[in-house]
């Protein structure tokens, strides 16, 4: 993660309501990060 990515994700999505949601948000963030590296 760069410092900006978590902020961007939080700006797009509301804060997770539970730990299970948090795991999905984190996985989504890493997926975006991987695509940015591949690009």
mmCIF entry with sequence, helices, sheets and N, C-alpha, C, O atoms, coordinates in Angstrom:
data_MODEL
# 
_entry.id   MODEL 
# 
_entity.id                         1 
_entity.type                       polymer 
_entity.pdbx_number_of_molecules   1 
# 
_entity_poly.entity_id                      1 
_entity_poly.type                           'polypeptide(L)' 
_entity_poly.nstd_linkage                   no 
_entity_poly.nstd_monomer                   no 
_entity_poly.pdbx_seq_one_letter_code       
;(UNK)(UNK)(UNK)(UNK)(UNK)(UNK)(UNK)(UNK)(UNK)(UNK)(UNK)(UNK)(UNK)(UNK)(UNK)(UNK)
(UNK)(UNK)(UNK)(UNK)(UNK)(UNK)(UNK)(UNK)(UNK)(UNK)(UNK)(UNK)(UNK)(UNK)(UNK)(UNK)
(UNK)(UNK)(UNK)(UNK)(UNK)(UNK)(UNK)
;
_entity_poly.pdbx_seq_one_letter_code_can   XXXXXXXXXXXXXXXXXXXXXXXXXXXXXXXXXXXXXXX 
_entity_poly.pdbx_strand_id                 A 
# 
loop_
_entity_poly_seq.entity_id 
_entity_poly_seq.num 
_entity_poly_seq.mon_id 
_entity_poly_seq.hetero 
1 1  UNK n 
1 2  UNK n 
1 3  UNK n 
1 4  UNK n 
1 5  UNK n 
1 6  UNK n 
1 7  UNK n 
1 8  UNK n 
1 9  UNK n 
1 10 UNK n 
1 11 UNK n 
1 12 UNK n 
1 13 UNK n 
1 14 UNK n 
1 15 UNK n 
1 16 UNK n 
1 17 UNK n 
1 18 UNK n 
1 19 UNK n 
1 20 UNK n 
1 21 UNK n 
1 22 UNK n 
1 23 UNK n 
1 24 UNK n 
1 25 UNK n 
1 26 UNK n 
1 27 UNK n 
1 28 UNK n 
1 29 UNK n 
1 30 UNK n 
1 31 UNK n 
1 32 UNK n 
1 33 UNK n 
1 34 UNK n 
1 35 UNK n 
1 36 UNK n 
1 37 UNK n 
1 38 UNK n 
1 39 UNK n 
# 
_struct_asym.id          A 
_struct_asym.entity_id   1 
# 
loop_
_struct_conf.conf_type_id 
_struct_conf.id 
_struct_conf.pdbx_PDB_helix_id 
_struct_conf.beg_label_comp_id 
_struct_conf.beg_label_asym_id 
_struct_conf.beg_label_seq_id 
_struct_conf.pdbx_beg_PDB_ins_code 
_struct_conf.end_label_comp_id 
_struct_conf.end_label_asym_id 
_struct_conf.end_label_seq_id 
_struct_conf.pdbx_end_PDB_ins_code 
_struct_conf.beg_auth_comp_id 
_struct_conf.beg_auth_asym_id 
_struct_conf.beg_auth_seq_id 
_struct_conf.end_auth_comp_id 
_struct_conf.end_auth_asym_id 
_struct_conf.end_auth_seq_id 
_struct_conf.pdbx_PDB_helix_class 
_struct_conf.details 
_struct_conf.pdbx_PDB_helix_length 
HELX_P HELX_P1 AA1 UNK A 3  ? UNK A 12 ? UNK A 3  UNK A 12 1 ? 10 
HELX_P HELX_P2 AA2 UNK A 19 ? UNK A 38 ? UNK A 19 UNK A 38 1 ? 20 
# 
_struct_conf_type.id          HELX_P 
_struct_conf_type.criteria    ? 
_struct_conf_type.reference   ? 
# 
loop_
_atom_site.group_PDB 
_atom_site.id 
_atom_site.type_symbol 
_atom_site.label_atom_id 
_atom_site.label_alt_id 
_atom_site.label_comp_id 
_atom_site.label_asym_id 
_atom_site.label_entity_id 
_atom_site.label_seq_id 
_atom_site.pdbx_PDB_ins_code 
_atom_site.Cartn_x 
_atom_site.Cartn_y 
_atom_site.Cartn_z 
_atom_site.occupancy 
_atom_site.B_iso_or_equiv 
_atom_site.pdbx_formal_charge 
_atom_site.auth_seq_id 
_atom_site.auth_comp_id 
_atom_site.auth_asym_id 
_atom_site.auth_atom_id 
_atom_site.pdbx_PDB_model_num 
ATOM 1   N N  . UNK A 1 1  ? 0.825   -1.200  0.000   1.00 0.00 ? 1  UNK A N  1 
ATOM 2   C CA . UNK A 1 1  ? 0.000   0.000   0.000   1.00 0.00 ? 1  UNK A CA 1 
ATOM 3   C C  . UNK A 1 1  ? 0.863   1.256   0.000   1.00 0.00 ? 1  UNK A C  1 
ATOM 4   O O  . UNK A 1 1  ? 1.864   1.332   0.712   1.00 0.00 ? 1  UNK A O  1 
ATOM 5   N N  . UNK A 1 2  ? 0.475   2.217   -0.788  1.00 0.00 ? 2  UNK A N  1 
ATOM 6   C CA . UNK A 1 2  ? 0.985   3.566   -0.566  1.00 0.00 ? 2  UNK A CA 1 
ATOM 7   C C  . UNK A 1 2  ? 0.057   4.225   0.439   1.00 0.00 ? 2  UNK A C  1 
ATOM 8   O O  . UNK A 1 2  ? -1.029  3.714   0.710   1.00 0.00 ? 2  UNK A O  1 
ATOM 9   N N  . UNK A 1 3  ? 0.473   5.347   0.989   1.00 0.00 ? 3  UNK A N  1 
ATOM 10  C CA . UNK A 1 3  ? -0.338  6.007   2.019   1.00 0.00 ? 3  UNK A CA 1 
ATOM 11  C C  . UNK A 1 3  ? -1.676  6.477   1.452   1.00 0.00 ? 3  UNK A C  1 
ATOM 12  O O  . UNK A 1 3  ? -2.635  6.644   2.205   1.00 0.00 ? 3  UNK A O  1 
ATOM 13  N N  . UNK A 1 4  ? -1.757  6.692   0.148   1.00 0.00 ? 4  UNK A N  1 
ATOM 14  C CA . UNK A 1 4  ? -2.972  7.242   -0.443  1.00 0.00 ? 4  UNK A CA 1 
ATOM 15  C C  . UNK A 1 4  ? -4.033  6.185   -0.724  1.00 0.00 ? 4  UNK A C  1 
ATOM 16  O O  . UNK A 1 4  ? -5.223  6.502   -0.741  1.00 0.00 ? 4  UNK A O  1 
ATOM 17  N N  . UNK A 1 5  ? -3.628  4.935   -0.945  1.00 0.00 ? 5  UNK A N  1 
ATOM 18  C CA . UNK A 1 5  ? -4.598  3.925   -1.365  1.00 0.00 ? 5  UNK A CA 1 
ATOM 19  C C  . UNK A 1 5  ? -5.689  3.656   -0.333  1.00 0.00 ? 5  UNK A C  1 
ATOM 20  O O  . UNK A 1 5  ? -6.864  3.639   -0.699  1.00 0.00 ? 5  UNK A O  1 
ATOM 21  N N  . UNK A 1 6  ? -5.353  3.442   0.951   1.00 0.00 ? 6  UNK A N  1 
ATOM 22  C CA . UNK A 1 6  ? -6.431  3.193   1.919   1.00 0.00 ? 6  UNK A CA 1 
ATOM 23  C C  . UNK A 1 6  ? -7.409  4.361   2.004   1.00 0.00 ? 6  UNK A C  1 
ATOM 24  O O  . UNK A 1 6  ? -8.610  4.158   2.183   1.00 0.00 ? 6  UNK A O  1 
ATOM 25  N N  . UNK A 1 7  ? -6.896  5.576   1.875   1.00 0.00 ? 7  UNK A N  1 
ATOM 26  C CA . UNK A 1 7  ? -7.762  6.756   1.908   1.00 0.00 ? 7  UNK A CA 1 
ATOM 27  C C  . UNK A 1 7  ? -8.707  6.737   0.711   1.00 0.00 ? 7  UNK A C  1 
ATOM 28  O O  . UNK A 1 7  ? -9.895  7.028   0.846   1.00 0.00 ? 7  UNK A O  1 
ATOM 29  N N  . UNK A 1 8  ? -8.174  6.394   -0.459  1.00 0.00 ? 8  UNK A N  1 
ATOM 30  C CA . UNK A 1 8  ? -8.997  6.338   -1.662  1.00 0.00 ? 8  UNK A CA 1 
ATOM 31  C C  . UNK A 1 8  ? -10.092 5.295   -1.509  1.00 0.00 ? 8  UNK A C  1 
ATOM 32  O O  . UNK A 1 8  ? -11.245 5.546   -1.857  1.00 0.00 ? 8  UNK A O  1 
ATOM 33  N N  . UNK A 1 9  ? -9.733  4.119   -0.986  1.00 0.00 ? 9  UNK A N  1 
ATOM 34  C CA . UNK A 1 9  ? -10.718 3.058   -0.803  1.00 0.00 ? 9  UNK A CA 1 
ATOM 35  C C  . UNK A 1 9  ? -11.792 3.495   0.181   1.00 0.00 ? 9  UNK A C  1 
ATOM 36  O O  . UNK A 1 9  ? -12.974 3.228   -0.037  1.00 0.00 ? 9  UNK A O  1 
ATOM 37  N N  . UNK A 1 10 ? -11.400 4.165   1.262   1.00 0.00 ? 10 UNK A N  1 
ATOM 38  C CA . UNK A 1 10 ? -12.389 4.621   2.247   1.00 0.00 ? 10 UNK A CA 1 
ATOM 39  C C  . UNK A 1 10 ? -13.282 5.707   1.664   1.00 0.00 ? 10 UNK A C  1 
ATOM 40  O O  . UNK A 1 10 ? -14.442 5.842   2.056   1.00 0.00 ? 10 UNK A O  1 
ATOM 41  N N  . UNK A 1 11 ? -12.743 6.475   0.735   1.00 0.00 ? 11 UNK A N  1 
ATOM 42  C CA . UNK A 1 11 ? -13.545 7.527   0.118   1.00 0.00 ? 11 UNK A CA 1 
ATOM 43  C C  . UNK A 1 11 ? -14.629 6.924   -0.777  1.00 0.00 ? 11 UNK A C  1 
ATOM 44  O O  . UNK A 1 11 ? -15.722 7.476   -0.902  1.00 0.00 ? 11 UNK A O  1 
ATOM 45  N N  . UNK A 1 12 ? -14.311 5.785   -1.396  1.00 0.00 ? 12 UNK A N  1 
ATOM 46  C CA . UNK A 1 12 ? -15.259 5.141   -2.307  1.00 0.00 ? 12 UNK A CA 1 
ATOM 47  C C  . UNK A 1 12 ? -16.269 4.312   -1.531  1.00 0.00 ? 12 UNK A C  1 
ATOM 48  O O  . UNK A 1 12 ? -17.454 4.293   -1.867  1.00 0.00 ? 12 UNK A O  1 
ATOM 49  N N  . UNK A 1 13 ? -15.801 3.626   -0.491  1.00 0.00 ? 13 UNK A N  1 
ATOM 50  C CA . UNK A 1 13 ? -16.658 2.714   0.263   1.00 0.00 ? 13 UNK A CA 1 
ATOM 51  C C  . UNK A 1 13 ? -16.839 3.210   1.684   1.00 0.00 ? 13 UNK A C  1 
ATOM 52  O O  . UNK A 1 13 ? -15.915 3.791   2.253   1.00 0.00 ? 13 UNK A O  1 
ATOM 53  N N  . UNK A 1 14 ? -18.015 2.992   2.273   1.00 0.00 ? 14 UNK A N  1 
ATOM 54  C CA . UNK A 1 14 ? -18.217 3.313   3.685   1.00 0.00 ? 14 UNK A CA 1 
ATOM 55  C C  . UNK A 1 14 ? -17.367 2.396   4.550   1.00 0.00 ? 14 UNK A C  1 
ATOM 56  O O  . UNK A 1 14 ? -16.944 1.339   4.083   1.00 0.00 ? 14 UNK A O  1 
ATOM 57  N N  . UNK A 1 15 ? -17.105 2.771   5.803   1.00 0.00 ? 15 UNK A N  1 
ATOM 58  C CA . UNK A 1 15 ? -16.312 1.924   6.688   1.00 0.00 ? 15 UNK A CA 1 
ATOM 59  C C  . UNK A 1 15 ? -16.989 0.569   6.886   1.00 0.00 ? 15 UNK A C  1 
ATOM 60  O O  . UNK A 1 15 ? -18.214 0.495   6.981   1.00 0.00 ? 15 UNK A O  1 
ATOM 61  N N  . UNK A 1 16 ? -16.195 -0.503  6.948   1.00 0.00 ? 16 UNK A N  1 
ATOM 62  C CA . UNK A 1 16 ? -16.762 -1.832  7.151   1.00 0.00 ? 16 UNK A CA 1 
ATOM 63  C C  . UNK A 1 16 ? -17.512 -1.917  8.476   1.00 0.00 ? 16 UNK A C  1 
ATOM 64  O O  . UNK A 1 16 ? -17.173 -1.227  9.438   1.00 0.00 ? 16 UNK A O  1 
ATOM 65  N N  . UNK A 1 17 ? -18.523 -2.761  8.514   1.00 0.00 ? 17 UNK A N  1 
ATOM 66  C CA . UNK A 1 17 ? -19.340 -2.891  9.710   1.00 0.00 ? 17 UNK A CA 1 
ATOM 67  C C  . UNK A 1 17 ? -18.849 -4.015  10.621  1.00 0.00 ? 17 UNK A C  1 
ATOM 68  O O  . UNK A 1 17 ? -19.190 -4.044  11.803  1.00 0.00 ? 17 UNK A O  1 
ATOM 69  N N  . UNK A 1 18 ? -18.051 -4.940  10.083  1.00 0.00 ? 18 UNK A N  1 
ATOM 70  C CA . UNK A 1 18 ? -17.590 -6.068  10.888  1.00 0.00 ? 18 UNK A CA 1 
ATOM 71  C C  . UNK A 1 18 ? -16.258 -6.565  10.350  1.00 0.00 ? 18 UNK A C  1 
ATOM 72  O O  . UNK A 1 18 ? -15.816 -6.140  9.283   1.00 0.00 ? 18 UNK A O  1 
ATOM 73  N N  . UNK A 1 19 ? -15.621 -7.460  11.086  1.00 0.00 ? 19 UNK A N  1 
ATOM 74  C CA . UNK A 1 19 ? -14.304 -7.960  10.694  1.00 0.00 ? 19 UNK A CA 1 
ATOM 75  C C  . UNK A 1 19 ? -14.347 -8.658  9.337   1.00 0.00 ? 19 UNK A C  1 
ATOM 76  O O  . UNK A 1 19 ? -13.424 -8.524  8.534   1.00 0.00 ? 19 UNK A O  1 
ATOM 77  N N  . UNK A 1 20 ? -15.423 -9.404  9.087   1.00 0.00 ? 20 UNK A N  1 
ATOM 78  C CA . UNK A 1 20 ? -15.531 -10.119 7.815   1.00 0.00 ? 20 UNK A CA 1 
ATOM 79  C C  . UNK A 1 20 ? -15.538 -9.124  6.651   1.00 0.00 ? 20 UNK A C  1 
ATOM 80  O O  . UNK A 1 20 ? -14.892 -9.351  5.629   1.00 0.00 ? 20 UNK A O  1 
ATOM 81  N N  . UNK A 1 21 ? -16.270 -8.027  6.815   1.00 0.00 ? 21 UNK A N  1 
ATOM 82  C CA . UNK A 1 21 ? -16.267 -6.990  5.790   1.00 0.00 ? 21 UNK A CA 1 
ATOM 83  C C  . UNK A 1 21 ? -14.873 -6.410  5.623   1.00 0.00 ? 21 UNK A C  1 
ATOM 84  O O  . UNK A 1 21 ? -14.432 -6.158  4.502   1.00 0.00 ? 21 UNK A O  1 
ATOM 85  N N  . UNK A 1 22 ? -14.176 -6.197  6.735   1.00 0.00 ? 22 UNK A N  1 
ATOM 86  C CA . UNK A 1 22 ? -12.837 -5.618  6.677   1.00 0.00 ? 22 UNK A CA 1 
ATOM 87  C C  . UNK A 1 22 ? -11.914 -6.484  5.823   1.00 0.00 ? 22 UNK A C  1 
ATOM 88  O O  . UNK A 1 22 ? -11.091 -5.965  5.070   1.00 0.00 ? 22 UNK A O  1 
ATOM 89  N N  . UNK A 1 23 ? -12.053 -7.799  5.942   1.00 0.00 ? 23 UNK A N  1 
ATOM 90  C CA . UNK A 1 23 ? -11.216 -8.710  5.154   1.00 0.00 ? 23 UNK A CA 1 
ATOM 91  C C  . UNK A 1 23 ? -11.488 -8.520  3.666   1.00 0.00 ? 23 UNK A C  1 
ATOM 92  O O  . UNK A 1 23 ? -10.562 -8.553  2.855   1.00 0.00 ? 23 UNK A O  1 
ATOM 93  N N  . UNK A 1 24 ? -12.758 -8.321  3.305   1.00 0.00 ? 24 UNK A N  1 
ATOM 94  C CA . UNK A 1 24 ? -13.094 -8.120  1.898   1.00 0.00 ? 24 UNK A CA 1 
ATOM 95  C C  . UNK A 1 24 ? -12.533 -6.790  1.393   1.00 0.00 ? 24 UNK A C  1 
ATOM 96  O O  . UNK A 1 24 ? -12.028 -6.712  0.274   1.00 0.00 ? 24 UNK A O  1 
ATOM 97  N N  . UNK A 1 25 ? -12.622 -5.752  2.211   1.00 0.00 ? 25 UNK A N  1 
ATOM 98  C CA . UNK A 1 25 ? -12.075 -4.458  1.822   1.00 0.00 ? 25 UNK A CA 1 
ATOM 99  C C  . UNK A 1 25 ? -10.575 -4.561  1.604   1.00 0.00 ? 25 UNK A C  1 
ATOM 100 O O  . UNK A 1 25 ? -10.045 -4.021  0.633   1.00 0.00 ? 25 UNK A O  1 
ATOM 101 N N  . UNK A 1 26 ? -9.883  -5.259  2.512   1.00 0.00 ? 26 UNK A N  1 
ATOM 102 C CA . UNK A 1 26 ? -8.433  -5.401  2.397   1.00 0.00 ? 26 UNK A CA 1 
ATOM 103 C C  . UNK A 1 26 ? -8.075  -6.176  1.134   1.00 0.00 ? 26 UNK A C  1 
ATOM 104 O O  . UNK A 1 26 ? -7.148  -5.802  0.416   1.00 0.00 ? 26 UNK A O  1 
ATOM 105 N N  . UNK A 1 27 ? -8.811  -7.260  0.859   1.00 0.00 ? 27 UNK A N  1 
ATOM 106 C CA . UNK A 1 27 ? -8.539  -8.065  -0.326  1.00 0.00 ? 27 UNK A CA 1 
ATOM 107 C C  . UNK A 1 27 ? -8.753  -7.228  -1.586  1.00 0.00 ? 27 UNK A C  1 
ATOM 108 O O  . UNK A 1 27 ? -7.973  -7.320  -2.534  1.00 0.00 ? 27 UNK A O  1 
ATOM 109 N N  . UNK A 1 28 ? -9.805  -6.415  -1.596  1.00 0.00 ? 28 UNK A N  1 
ATOM 110 C CA . UNK A 1 28 ? -10.094 -5.550  -2.730  1.00 0.00 ? 28 UNK A CA 1 
ATOM 111 C C  . UNK A 1 28 ? -8.959  -4.548  -2.934  1.00 0.00 ? 28 UNK A C  1 
ATOM 112 O O  . UNK A 1 28 ? -8.541  -4.293  -4.064  1.00 0.00 ? 28 UNK A O  1 
ATOM 113 N N  . UNK A 1 29 ? -8.466  -3.983  -1.833  1.00 0.00 ? 29 UNK A N  1 
ATOM 114 C CA . UNK A 1 29 ? -7.374  -3.020  -1.914  1.00 0.00 ? 29 UNK A CA 1 
ATOM 115 C C  . UNK A 1 29 ? -6.112  -3.643  -2.482  1.00 0.00 ? 29 UNK A C  1 
ATOM 116 O O  . UNK A 1 29 ? -5.439  -3.046  -3.322  1.00 0.00 ? 29 UNK A O  1 
ATOM 117 N N  . UNK A 1 30 ? -5.790  -4.859  -2.016  1.00 0.00 ? 30 UNK A N  1 
ATOM 118 C CA . UNK A 1 30 ? -4.591  -5.522  -2.527  1.00 0.00 ? 30 UNK A CA 1 
ATOM 119 C C  . UNK A 1 30 ? -4.759  -5.873  -3.998  1.00 0.00 ? 30 UNK A C  1 
ATOM 120 O O  . UNK A 1 30 ? -3.789  -5.853  -4.756  1.00 0.00 ? 30 UNK A O  1 
ATOM 121 N N  . UNK A 1 31 ? -5.977  -6.194  -4.405  1.00 0.00 ? 31 UNK A N  1 
ATOM 122 C CA . UNK A 1 31 ? -6.222  -6.527  -5.808  1.00 0.00 ? 31 UNK A CA 1 
ATOM 123 C C  . UNK A 1 31 ? -5.967  -5.306  -6.688  1.00 0.00 ? 31 UNK A C  1 
ATOM 124 O O  . UNK A 1 31 ? -5.342  -5.415  -7.742  1.00 0.00 ? 31 UNK A O  1 
ATOM 125 N N  . UNK A 1 32 ? -6.447  -4.155  -6.257  1.00 0.00 ? 32 UNK A N  1 
ATOM 126 C CA . UNK A 1 32 ? -6.195  -2.908  -6.987  1.00 0.00 ? 32 UNK A CA 1 
ATOM 127 C C  . UNK A 1 32 ? -4.693  -2.644  -7.049  1.00 0.00 ? 32 UNK A C  1 
ATOM 128 O O  . UNK A 1 32 ? -4.162  -2.282  -8.099  1.00 0.00 ? 32 UNK A O  1 
ATOM 129 N N  . UNK A 1 33 ? -4.019  -2.825  -5.928  1.00 0.00 ? 33 UNK A N  1 
ATOM 130 C CA . UNK A 1 33 ? -2.584  -2.568  -5.847  1.00 0.00 ? 33 UNK A CA 1 
ATOM 131 C C  . UNK A 1 33 ? -1.838  -3.465  -6.835  1.00 0.00 ? 33 UNK A C  1 
ATOM 132 O O  . UNK A 1 33 ? -0.927  -3.007  -7.525  1.00 0.00 ? 33 UNK A O  1 
ATOM 133 N N  . UNK A 1 34 ? -2.221  -4.739  -6.904  1.00 0.00 ? 34 UNK A N  1 
ATOM 134 C CA . UNK A 1 34 ? -1.570  -5.679  -7.815  1.00 0.00 ? 34 UNK A CA 1 
ATOM 135 C C  . UNK A 1 34 ? -1.786  -5.256  -9.267  1.00 0.00 ? 34 UNK A C  1 
ATOM 136 O O  . UNK A 1 34 ? -0.866  -5.336  -10.081 1.00 0.00 ? 34 UNK A O  1 
ATOM 137 N N  . UNK A 1 35 ? -2.990  -4.809  -9.591  1.00 0.00 ? 35 UNK A N  1 
ATOM 138 C CA . UNK A 1 35 ? -3.281  -4.388  -10.964 1.00 0.00 ? 35 UNK A CA 1 
ATOM 139 C C  . UNK A 1 35 ? -2.485  -3.135  -11.322 1.00 0.00 ? 35 UNK A C  1 
ATOM 140 O O  . UNK A 1 35 ? -2.049  -2.979  -12.463 1.00 0.00 ? 35 UNK A O  1 
ATOM 141 N N  . UNK A 1 36 ? -2.298  -2.249  -10.357 1.00 0.00 ? 36 UNK A N  1 
ATOM 142 C CA . UNK A 1 36 ? -1.522  -1.036  -10.608 1.00 0.00 ? 36 UNK A CA 1 
ATOM 143 C C  . UNK A 1 36 ? -0.071  -1.393  -10.894 1.00 0.00 ? 36 UNK A C  1 
ATOM 144 O O  . UNK A 1 36 ? 0.563   -0.781  -11.753 1.00 0.00 ? 36 UNK A O  1 
ATOM 145 N N  . UNK A 1 37 ? 0.464   -2.391  -10.170 1.00 0.00 ? 37 UNK A N  1 
ATOM 146 C CA . UNK A 1 37 ? 1.848   -2.813  -10.381 1.00 0.00 ? 37 UNK A CA 1 
ATOM 147 C C  . UNK A 1 37 ? 1.996   -3.451  -11.759 1.00 0.00 ? 37 UNK A C  1 
ATOM 148 O O  . UNK A 1 37 ? 2.991   -3.223  -12.449 1.00 0.00 ? 37 UNK A O  1 
ATOM 149 N N  . UNK A 1 38 ? 1.004   -4.254  -12.162 1.00 0.00 ? 38 UNK A N  1 
ATOM 150 C CA . UNK A 1 38 ? 1.080   -4.959  -13.442 1.00 0.00 ? 38 UNK A CA 1 
ATOM 151 C C  . UNK A 1 38 ? 0.948   -3.999  -14.620 1.00 0.00 ? 38 UNK A C  1 
ATOM 152 O O  . UNK A 1 38 ? 1.522   -4.234  -15.684 1.00 0.00 ? 38 UNK A O  1 
ATOM 153 N N  . UNK A 1 39 ? 0.204   -2.934  -14.435 1.00 0.00 ? 39 UNK A N  1 
ATOM 154 C CA . UNK A 1 39 ? -0.096  -2.008  -15.526 1.00 0.00 ? 39 UNK A CA 1 
ATOM 155 C C  . UNK A 1 39 ? 1.181   -1.391  -16.106 1.00 0.00 ? 39 UNK A C  1 
ATOM 156 O O  . UNK A 1 39 ? 1.110   -0.586  -17.035 1.00 0.00 ? 39 UNK A O  1 
# 
